[in-house]
Amino acid sequence: MHVPLLIIGGGLSGLAAAIRFARFNPDVLILEKHSRIGGLNSYYYRNNSLFETGLHAITNFAPPQEKAAPLNRLLRQLKLKRQDFTFHEQIKSDIFFSNQEILSFSNDFALLHQEIETKFPRRAPGFSRLLQIIKDYDPFQAAAFRSARTLLLTTLDEPLLVDMLLCPLMYYGSSLENDMDLGQFVIMFRAIFLEGMFRPEGSIKDFLDTLLKQYQELGGKIRLQATVARIIHQDRKISAVELTNGEVITCDNLLSTIGHEETLAALAVPPLPKQRPRLGFVESIFRLPAGCRQNLTQEKTIIFFNSSEKFRYQRPDHLVDFSSGVICFPGNFQDLKAQPFLELRATHLADYGSWKALAADRAAYLAAKSETAGQSKLALEKIIGNFSQDIVYEDTFTPLTIERFTAKKEGAIYGCPDKIKNGDIGYDNLFLAGTDQGFLGIVGSMLSGVSMINQHILSRT
Ligand SMILES: Cc1cc2nc3c(=O)[nH]c(=O)nc-3n(C[C@H](O)[C@H](O)[C@H](O)COP(=O)(O)OP(=O)(O)OC[C@H]3O[C@@H](n4cnc5c(N)ncnc54)[C@H](O)[C@@H]3O)c2cc1C
């Protein structure tokens, strides 16, 4: 079999790239190793009930009339109609630090601005200067690493406020420990604080099904349970991929969304020199009957919290660092249909190596997962009150779960810390898209797929 474009990976970047290409040429094939699409943002069933694996909230909310906003541009590039989706905006989210400092924000940026003016009045002029810098900065220009933390400290001169602003942006989009590249900071600040968060009606399955339908209606093809074992190349040119079943598929162009080092491994070329640490996460889902709702905060969509003196966004030296994290209430978005259950999701930083050390001992691994859920509940209850006694279902994903289902090295959701912003890893007809190209999250990875097709592939075919 031969196709003009092969895409490795049916996650959000692969799907978006494939739709974009299929608009001009239906001869495109996605190869996905899993039995479902979605990659890091997918779903599974337990007791006939659907559970989402990733979706807290989608960033970059924009009303339909803001034609130039990233969300509306993305939909246009994919030829998807805004009217085909119902988007529910967040209600309100909090950044909650242990000394009882709280900054609330919503999709109306005025709320965060006012919170800062009220709670950090001396920092208000600095915050206005920061907003101007963010407005003027072009994060898409090639630039050397510039520390966002240093800029924030200089502009705001208040370490607590710096940590509070960085906390949501890091949790939702930083592959780097304790800092962010200024460009990535600007992208995430705009995406979360200036634009805001939402979720589509239904589950992530409905969202993925809409993308797949669009792709297939344009004539694109996908193969599930098709794992690429090897990328065949000579000199700097790719000719084909070989699947684990031995089948060889030839192509003119190849887009890999599986990660930089993962792609180098498939090329059988030497790995990169030792990189900075990759960040791992654990996430627990807690489901309660809907009747418990009044006990819990109803008006919050997401709480980003830190309960230690110093906010540490770094790989812990043990299984999980419960001192900070994210609590998401996927049912608390504006005008969402009432669900028969109440769900909470809790995310914390985790150490892949510590989990890997348990991999050979199933009983110890399961015990550590159960202990993680228990400790996570304790951390959450200090913030939102008791709920553990009402849980009817719980599940915990570790970095090993993510590695197993997505083949992401070390189960690192945000991939390697050093991004390849132009997607070019030195081959004539192979490009990277997705997490390791540099845009993170759902909208980010989809924009990455689209922009790599626009930049590198459409001009050649
Ligand atoms: C628990 C969790 C919560 C999250 N919450 C949010 C959120 O609320 N909002 C948000 O915006 N983002 C969230 N994210 C992040 C978001 O899911 C990712 O940034 C995005 O989905 C990445 O997409 P991708 O296409 O780059 O990578 P991936 O999703 O990793 O896609 C790569 C695909 O390649 C496949 N693959 C790997 N190796 C091979 C191979 N050899 N052959 C064939 N196929 C292969 C994998 O199975 C996978 O499907 C979350 C992630 C997780 C794990």
The ligand as a MOL file (V3000), in Angstrom:
LIG
                    3D

  0  0  0     0  0            999 V3000
M  V30 BEGIN CTAB
M  V30 COUNTS 53 58 0 0 0
M  V30 BEGIN ATOM
M  V30 1 C -5.0020 12.7580 32.6940 0
M  V30 2 C -4.9000 13.8220 31.6390 0
M  V30 3 C -5.6610 14.9730 31.7280 0
M  V30 4 C -5.5900 15.9550 30.7290 0
M  V30 5 N -6.4240 17.0250 30.8050 0
M  V30 6 C -6.4420 17.9360 29.8060 0
M  V30 7 C -7.4000 18.9770 29.7980 0
M  V30 8 O -8.2530 19.0560 30.6560 0
M  V30 9 N -7.3450 19.9180 28.8250 0
M  V30 10 C -6.4100 19.8610 27.8280 0
M  V30 11 O -6.4170 20.7380 26.9590 0
M  V30 12 N -5.4940 18.8660 27.7960 0
M  V30 13 C -5.5030 17.9010 28.7550 0
M  V30 14 N -4.5950 16.8760 28.7200 0
M  V30 15 C -3.5130 16.9420 27.7080 0
M  V30 16 C -3.9860 16.5540 26.3130 0
M  V30 17 O -4.6910 15.3520 26.4110 0
M  V30 18 C -2.7790 16.3490 25.4030 0
M  V30 19 O -1.9570 17.5020 25.4360 0
M  V30 20 C -3.1640 16.0740 23.9380 0
M  V30 21 O -4.2400 15.1890 23.8750 0
M  V30 22 C -1.9390 15.5280 23.2180 0
M  V30 23 O -2.2740 15.0690 21.9490 0
M  V30 24 P -1.1670 14.4680 20.9710 0
M  V30 25 O -1.8890 14.0930 19.7340 0
M  V30 26 O -0.0210 15.3820 20.8650 0
M  V30 27 O -0.5690 13.1940 21.6960 0
M  V30 28 P -1.2290 11.7970 22.0940 0
M  V30 29 O -2.5800 11.9910 22.6370 0
M  V30 30 O -0.2310 11.1060 22.9520 0
M  V30 31 O -1.3530 11.0190 20.7040 0
M  V30 32 C -0.3540 10.1620 20.1990 0
M  V30 33 C -1.0350 8.8980 19.7010 0
M  V30 34 O -0.0400 8.0810 19.0990 0
M  V30 35 C -0.3240 6.7210 19.3810 0
M  V30 36 N 0.9310 5.9730 19.2200 0
M  V30 37 C 2.0330 6.0120 20.0310 0
M  V30 38 N 3.0020 5.2050 19.5310 0
M  V30 39 C 2.5040 4.6580 18.3780 0
M  V30 40 C 3.0460 3.7630 17.3970 0
M  V30 41 N 4.2900 3.2660 17.4820 0
M  V30 42 N 2.2480 3.4090 16.3320 0
M  V30 43 C 0.9850 3.9180 16.2110 0
M  V30 44 N 0.4380 4.7830 17.1130 0
M  V30 45 C 1.1930 5.1470 18.1770 0
M  V30 46 C -0.8240 6.7660 20.8150 0
M  V30 47 O -1.5700 5.5990 21.1330 0
M  V30 48 C -1.6620 8.0490 20.7950 0
M  V30 49 O -3.0160 7.7800 20.4600 0
M  V30 50 C -4.6810 15.8290 29.6580 0
M  V30 51 C -3.9180 14.6600 29.5620 0
M  V30 52 C -4.0470 13.6580 30.5210 0
M  V30 53 C -3.2760 12.3890 30.3580 0
M  V30 END ATOM
M  V30 BEGIN BOND
M  V30 1 1 1 2
M  V30 2 1 2 3
M  V30 3 2 2 52
M  V30 4 2 3 4
M  V30 5 1 4 5
M  V30 6 1 4 50
M  V30 7 2 5 6
M  V30 8 1 6 7
M  V30 9 1 6 13
M  V30 10 2 7 8
M  V30 11 1 7 9
M  V30 12 1 9 10
M  V30 13 2 10 11
M  V30 14 1 10 12
M  V30 15 2 12 13
M  V30 16 1 13 14
M  V30 17 1 14 15
M  V30 18 1 14 50
M  V30 19 1 15 16
M  V30 20 1 16 17
M  V30 21 1 16 18
M  V30 22 1 18 19
M  V30 23 1 18 20
M  V30 24 1 20 21
M  V30 25 1 20 22
M  V30 26 1 22 23
M  V30 27 1 23 24
M  V30 28 2 24 25
M  V30 29 1 24 26
M  V30 30 1 24 27
M  V30 31 1 27 28
M  V30 32 2 28 29
M  V30 33 1 28 30
M  V30 34 1 28 31
M  V30 35 1 31 32
M  V30 36 1 32 33
M  V30 37 1 33 34
M  V30 38 1 33 48
M  V30 39 1 34 35
M  V30 40 1 35 36
M  V30 41 1 35 46
M  V30 42 1 36 37
M  V30 43 1 36 45
M  V30 44 2 37 38
M  V30 45 1 38 39
M  V30 46 1 39 40
M  V30 47 2 39 45
M  V30 48 1 40 41
M  V30 49 2 40 42
M  V30 50 1 42 43
M  V30 51 2 43 44
M  V30 52 1 44 45
M  V30 53 1 46 47
M  V30 54 1 46 48
M  V30 55 1 48 49
M  V30 56 2 50 51
M  V30 57 1 51 52
M  V30 58 1 52 53
M  V30 END BOND
M  V30 END CTAB
M  END
